[in-house]
Amino acid sequence: MKKALLVLVCFALTACGSPSTDRPGTPSPQAANPVPEVTMTCDGETTKLDSTVVEAKADGVHVTIVNASGMDLSYTVSLRSGGGFGAGAPRMEKTLVLSLPPGDLAIGCDPRSEGDPSAGLPTLRVIDPEGYYLPKELECTSETASGSSIDYAEDATGDKRNPIEIVAERFEDELAPEDEVVRAGYPDEGGDPTIAIRREGRTVVAVHLFGNAKEGYLIDSEDICGDFRP
């Protein structure tokens, strides 16, 4: 398999073994009147949520998007950690299951402001009383972390092993005896897997893969805390 490793950046953070399938998630604090599914209505100018608190399920956070604009819209999620993502919104109405971490985040359709994508968007609080979520986000004690991505040739073939095994082998010479290699996010979520290396209850490495069990997996990108390696 031909590949080229592209180191993107070493960035400063403002916050932050052997293979295992354990999921040491931490329950989030309870909140008043959470809903099992939140409805987000977008009219092309504003976004309205029918609740500001939603409870996560084992497969993620259920968000029904109602596009009342009659136009093509996109939606944006901005995390308090500084990350986020977005995608096209449905033309009418559709329920999505999103891998959103517990805590406050900004979510909405077509932000109109320049600069901060969360400006003007309503705040949604995700609670996880069952402790389903295992962080995909780095939880570093150091002030720096590095990120890299891998570019593959068109004929690259995937690895058909469990993604946990793939990542454990990749870092086998750097794992401490107490490190855990686990699937991050929600236990029943779909989509491409993220595998975390957990050390002392913190995610210190996050490896994002793409593919499937039939055709095999390839590593897309890696995020590594500066304190992971001595």
C-alpha positions in Angstrom: 0.0 0.0 0.0 1.5 3.3 -1.0 0.8 6.1 1.4 2.2 9.5 2.4 2.0 10.8 5.9 1.1 14.5 6.0 1.9 16.2 9.3 -0.6 19.1 9.5 0.2 21.1 12.6 1.4 21.1 16.2 -1.2 23.2 18.0 -1.7 24.7 21.4 -4.6 23.5 23.5 -6.7 25.8 25.5 -8.4 22.9 27.2 -8.4 20.0 26.8 -1.7 -1.2 27.0 -3.5 -3.7 25.7 -6.6 -3.7 23.5 -9.8 -3.3 25.5 -13.5 -3.1 24.7 -14.4 -1.5 28.1 -16.1 1.8 27.9 -15.3 3.9 31.0 -17.7 6.7 30.2 -18.5 9.3 32.9 -22.1 10.2 33.6 -22.9 13.9 33.1 -24.9 15.9 35.6 -28.7 15.7 35.4 -30.6 18.6 34.0 -34.2 19.7 34.3 -36.7 18.3 31.8 -34.4 16.8 29.2 -36.0 15.4 26.0 -35.0 12.1 24.3 -35.0 13.9 20.9 -34.7 17.6 20.1 -36.4 19.3 17.1 -34.6 22.0 15.3 -36.7 24.2 13.0 -34.9 26.4 10.4 -36.6 29.0 8.3 -33.6 30.3 6.4 -33.0 33.2 8.8 -33.4 31.8 12.4 -33.1 28.5 14.2 -35.5 27.4 16.9 -35.0 24.4 19.3 -38.1 22.9 21.0 -35.8 22.1 24.0 -32.5 23.4 25.2 -31.6 20.1 26.9 -31.5 16.6 25.2 -30.5 13.3 26.7 -28.1 11.1 24.8 -28.9 7.5 23.8 -26.6 4.6 23.3 -26.3 5.4 19.6 -25.9 9.2 20.0 -28.0 12.3 20.1 -31.2 12.4 18.2 -31.9 15.6 16.4 -34.9 16.2 14.1 -34.2 18.9 11.6 -37.3 20.7 10.1 -36.4 22.8 7.1 -39.3 25.2 6.8 -37.5 27.5 4.3 -38.2 25.8 1.1 -34.5 26.2 0.3 -31.3 24.2 0.5 -29.8 24.8 3.9 -26.8 23.4 5.8 -26.5 23.0 9.6 -23.5 23.7 11.8 -22.4 22.3 15.2 -19.8 24.2 17.1 -18.3 22.6 20.2 -17.0 24.5 23.2 -13.7 22.8 22.7 -13.3 24.7 19.4 -14.1 21.9 17.1 -17.2 21.2 15.1 -18.7 20.0 11.9 -21.5 20.7 9.4 -23.5 19.1 6.6 -26.4 19.6 4.3 -29.8 19.9 6.0 -32.8 17.9 4.7 -35.1 19.6 2.3 -38.1 19.0 4.6 -37.8 16.9 7.8 -35.4 14.2 8.9 -34.1 12.8 12.2 -30.3 12.5 12.4 -28.3 10.7 15.0 -25.2 12.7 15.8 -22.1 11.9 17.8 -22.3 15.0 20.1 -20.3 15.0 23.4 -22.0 15.9 26.7 -22.0 19.5 27.5 -23.1 22.8 25.9 -22.7 23.3 22.1 -24.1 25.7 19.5 -26.2 24.2 16.7 -28.2 25.7 13.9 -28.8 26.3 10.2 -26.8 28.6 7.9 -25.0 30.9 10.4 -25.2 34.5 9.0 -22.2 35.9 10.9 -18.6 36.0 9.8 -15.9 34.7 12.0 -17.2 32.6 14.9 -19.5 30.0 13.4 -21.4 29.6 16.7 -22.3 33.3 16.9 -26.1 33.8 16.9 -26.8 30.0 17.1 -28.9 28.6 19.9 -27.2 26.6 22.7 -28.1 23.0 23.2 -27.0 21.1 26.3 -26.4 17.4 25.9 -26.6 15.2 29.0 -25.4 11.7 29.3 -26.7 10.3 32.6 -25.9 6.7 31.6 -22.2 7.6 30.8 -22.4 6.3 27.3 -20.0 8.7 25.7 -16.3 8.1 25.7 -14.4 11.2 24.5 -13.1 11.5 20.9 -11.6 14.8 21.9 -8.1 15.0 23.3 -7.9 15.5 27.1 -4.2 16.6 27.4 -2.3 17.7 30.5 0.3 19.2 28.2 -0.3 22.5 26.4 0.4 21.1 22.9 -0.9 18.4 20.7 -0.1 17.3 17.1 -2.4 16.3 14.2 -1.6 14.3 11.1 -3.5 12.9 8.1 -2.7 10.1 5.6 -3.1 10.3 1.9 -3.5 7.0 0.1 -3.0 5.8 -3.5 -6.3 5.0 -5.3 -5.6 1.2 -5.2 -4.9 1.2 -1.4 -6.6 -1.8 0.4 -8.0 -1.7 3.9 -7.2 -3.8 6.9 -10.1 -6.1 7.8 -9.2 -6.5 11.4 -11.1 -4.9 14.3 -10.1 -1.2 14.3 -9.0 -1.5 17.9 -6.4 -4.1 16.9 -5.2 -1.9 14.0 -4.6 1.0 16.4 -3.1 -1.1 19.1 -0.6 -2.6 16.7 0.3 0.9 15.3 1.2 2.2 18.7 2.3 -1.1 20.4 5.8 0.2 21.1 4.5 3.4 22.8 1.7 2.0 24.9 2.1 2.1 28.7 1.0 -1.0 30.6 -2.1 0.8 32.0 -3.2 2.2 28.6 -6.5 1.2 27.2 -7.3 1.1 23.4 -11.1 1.5 23.0 -13.7 2.7 20.5 -14.6 6.3 21.3 -18.0 8.0 21.0 -21.3 6.2 21.7 -21.3 2.4 22.0 -24.0 1.9 19.3 -23.2 4.8 17.0 -22.7 4.2 13.3 -20.3 5.8 10.8 -16.6 5.7 10.6 -14.9 4.6 13.9 -12.7 6.7 16.1 -10.3 4.7 18.3 -9.0 6.3 21.5 -6.0 5.5 23.6 -7.0 6.2 27.2 -4.4 6.9 29.9 -5.4 7.6 33.5 -9.0 8.2 32.4 -8.1 10.6 29.6 -8.1 10.4 25.8 -4.5 11.1 24.9 -4.6 9.7 21.3 -7.6 9.8 18.9 -7.3 7.8 15.6 -10.0 8.4 13.0 -10.5 5.6 10.5 -12.7 5.1 7.4 -14.0 2.0 5.7 -16.0 -1.0 6.8 -15.5 -4.6 8.0 -16.1 -6.1 4.6 -13.6 -3.9 2.6 -11.3 -3.1 5.5 -10.3 0.1 7.3 -7.7 2.8 6.7 -6.5 5.4 9.1 -7.6 8.9 8.0 -6.0 11.1 10.7 -4.5 11.0 14.2 -4.5 13.5 17.1 -1.9 13.0 19.8 -1.3 14.8 23.0 2.1 16.2 23.5 2.4 14.3 26.8 1.6 10.9 25.2 5.3 10.3 24.3 8.0 10.9 26.8 
